[in-house]
């Protein structure tokens, strides 16, 4: 089972990918994990990526795609994989098709995990982080026992600049434009499925499992 997870920030892609990876015993591969592994293992592409990352620049597509190809060729991906955070653009999606063709594999499903913008803003702006120990809370979903105070060390909780409403709205706007293009791309290939990401995490995960089983029965 080869899956790509699509969705805006705050939709819960990483959470659902982790649960699915445990359920089906296939790797959850995020862009960040791939980069870290390639850099740690000092692969030629990992070294090239590190040069860009150390300079604070975006890693070019050709390097990113090469790292994806290295990762998908590893033995633990033989039974399938879940890609989270890649592809982000149409050129990356087309390159993924070519990589899978070279590996004699194919994508089974592109799963869009969707939620209304107001729900995503609520999730993203509600995060609070301890200034001292880095512990993370959420004003609605995981509040501290005392408002503004860390349960772990008693430090002051703060809202990071990235989590402020105006910044979150800009992030969502940029991400939506890219995601919409990918949705159209996979829809044209008849590979797209959509899940409503509102509700309890485990309930959403069960809906995804049901959808995957139905898709498997159709093949």
Protein Blocks (a to p, Z undefined) as FASTA:
>chain_A
ZZddeddehilmmmmmmmmmmmnopacddfklmmmmmmmnopaklmmmmmmmmnopacdf
klmmmmmmmmmmpmklmnoccdehiafbfklmmmmmmmmmmnopacfbdcdddddfklmm
mmmmmpccdfklopacdfklmccfbghiafklopacdddfklgmklmmmmmmmmmmmmmm
mmmmmmmnopaccddfedcfklmmmmmmmmmmmmmmmZZ
